[in-house]
Structures are given as C-alpha cells and as structure tokens.
Amino acid sequence: MFKALVVEKDEESGKTSAAVKEISESDLPEGEVTVAVEYSTVNYKDGLCIGPGGGLVRKYPHVPGIDFAGTVESSSDDRYKPGDKVVLTGWRVGEAHWGGYSQKANVRADWLVPLPEGLDARAAMAVGTAGFTAMLAVMALEDHGLVPGHGPVLVTGAAGGVGSVATAILANLGYEVAGVTGRPETADYLKSLGAKQIVAREEINETVKRPLEAETWAGCVDAVGGDMLARVLGQMKYGASVAAVGLAGGAGLPATVIPFLLRGVNLLGIDSVMQPYDNRVRAWQRIAKDLPMDKLEAMIQPATLEDLPGLGRDILKGQVKGRVVVDVNA
C-alpha cells in the first residue's frame, strides 16, 4: 500500500472531495512503466482537478497531478529500465489518466523523458510543466529571431510559475527582462530572478482604442491573455513575437489585425501537453543548461500531499508564487 491524493465524487450531490488515502498497485491504471514518484508540483490545471467541481476530471475516483519525476521501478518497454530517472509532463496525465499525486504511477513509455544530466527529480519538479512551458516559449521566440540586444522582453504574470522560470531563463541568457505583476510585494522577488524592470499590471491590462502604440518590446512571454495580450500586441517592435502560454486574464482576445499587418508581429501559440518527444528532450536539455539552479531554488515552496487541497484553491485565486514542489513521500 502507498499514499495518493484521491479525488472522489458524490453521485447524489455531484460534489467532489480530495483526500490523501492508501491505495495499492492493483488500483493503478494500466501502463508500460511503473515509476516510484519522488516529487510532483502544482499547476493551474491541478487546482481545477482538485477543486470542488472536479475541473477537467471525467472519471472517478481520480488521482490528479499533471507532472511528476522519479525512478523507474519496472518497465515492459526497452527504452526504460529499473533505476532510470524520468520526468513526465503533459499527455493529459492528471486529467484523463491518473497522475503524480501518488507514491507510484503507471504510465505509457511514450509519455516519459529521461532526466537530463544536471537535474535531479526535485529540480525537475521545481521546473515542472510551468517551467517546461516557459522554456518552450523562449525557444519559440529565439526560433523566430529574438536575440539579446534587440530590446526589452516582456513577461506577463511574471511572479507565477511560468513567468518566474521565463524571467530567470531570459535574464540568464542576457536579455533585458521587464516583468508584469499585479502584486507589488513580488517586485524584489522578480528582481532577484533577474528582471530589470517591473511593470504594474494596471499600466498594461486595459485595452486602448489605438491599435498601435510606441514600439517597446522585442519579445514577450504572455501568461495572461485577454485584454493584456491585446494591449501588448500593439506595443511590440516591428517583426517581434509574442509567445502565448496562458489565459489567466481570459480566453477572449479583443484585438485587431493591425499589429500583424503593419508591424509583422507574430503570435506564437505554445502547447506543452502534446509536444513531440524530440522537442521535449530539446527543451529539458536547454533547461538543464540555461536555467540557473540558484534562481530555481529561490522559487521553491515545499509541500506534501496533505497540503494539496489548500494549494489547489490558492493557485486558482492567483495566490501561489514561484514553484511548489510536492514531496509525495514526506
């Protein structure tokens, strides 16, 4: 028997509840690889799945946790053997398939990535889906021509999980980072990650009638969407790109096509869930090389399985700073 955070649904009321319970290997779904999970983390999707409405969960009982890192216990796939260190993000694990809020997990081999040298399981979960997405965003901006010296790079939602890692990576690569936050108390935290400029959310989160403003940003990692993204598009330099990674500010985009037509601005969609294997490996290798570990350590908030119901509520309210690392064995 081992511990897992199990979400169950009351069929009469339709309400869900989450609690740490003892389960056995026979309870786990089928999979080619059994992993002894060491660490997981908390993402917005996890908050939805833990919460009272069940969010993205379709079948109960359910074990959430869209990320995990650990050690292979057994494998029927030749690519992995007992003792291998692995990380998993995406593939709807934690949503449609049981996830990482458990001391053991059964998954398909295709969903795993070998941990690159320089990262252990704890560091990998300090990165997690949020950091993996941030790295994908930085890679996409660079693939579309961004280099240091082009001008400041804007990071919206900078104190959150994606924003924190994006800020640290960009600053480490030599970019001038401007971090947008609605929490003034996070300014020192963002500066410690390498942000050179702090932009108050209220300065940039309202749409304006002018489709174009002064050319300000050489690139942008946007975790907010909505009105803020619409505003930012009109402030991008000629030919610059915005990597869109989130929708904390809403799924609508009250923008015009003018920035695309008159300034050649690129809007790059970043998906981490179904990312091809080769690009996953590329991103994790870049993370191990380009994310300063001392900055990563400064982002970490430690947690246990018992903390997850509260953390699930907090992240939905935007009250989680940096990266939560869940020690599932604590």
Stockholm file with secondary structure:
# STOCKHOLM 1.0

chainA/1-330         MFKALVVEKDEESGKTSAAVKEISESDLPEGEVTVAVEYSTVNYKDGLCIGPGGGLVRKYPHVPGIDFAGTVESSSDDRYKPGDKVVLTGWRVGEAHWGGYSQKANVRADWLVPLPEGLDARAAMAVGTAGFTAMLAVMALEDHGLVPGHGPVLVTGAAGGVGSVATAILANLGYEVAGVTGRPETADYLKSLGAKQIVAREEINETVKRPLEAETWAGCVDAVGGDMLARVLGQMKYGASVAAVGLAGGAGLPATVIPFLLRGVNLLGIDSVMQPYDNRVRAWQRIAKDLPMDKLEAMIQPATLEDLPGLGRDILKGQVKGRVVVDVNA
#=GR chainA/1-330 SS CEEEEEEEECTTTCCEEEEEEEECGGGSCCCSEEEEEEEEECCHHHHHHHSTTCTTCCSSSBCCCSEEEEEEEEESSTTCCTTCEEEEECTTBTTTBCCSSBSEEEECGGGEEECCTTCCHHHHHHHHHHHHHHHHHHHHHHHTTCCTTSCCEEETTTTSHHHHHHHHHHHHTTCCEEEEESCGGGHHHHHHHTCSEEEEGGGTSSCCSCSCCCCCEEEEEESCCHHHHHHHHTTEEEEEEEEECCCTTCSCCCCCSHHHHHSCCEEEECCCSSCCHHHHHHHHHHHHHHSCHHHHHHHEEEEEGGGHHHHHHHHHTTCCCSEEEEETTC
#=GC SS_cons         CEEEEEEEECTTTCCEEEEEEEECGGGSCCCSEEEEEEEEECCHHHHHHHSTTCTTCCSSSBCCCSEEEEEEEEESSTTCCTTCEEEEECTTBTTTBCCSSBSEEEECGGGEEECCTTCCHHHHHHHHHHHHHHHHHHHHHHHTTCCTTSCCEEETTTTSHHHHHHHHHHHHTTCCEEEEESCGGGHHHHHHHTCSEEEEGGGTSSCCSCSCCCCCEEEEEESCCHHHHHHHHTTEEEEEEEEECCCTTCSCCCCCSHHHHHSCCEEEECCCSSCCHHHHHHHHHHHHHHSCHHHHHHHEEEEEGGGHHHHHHHHHTTCCCSEEEEETTC
//
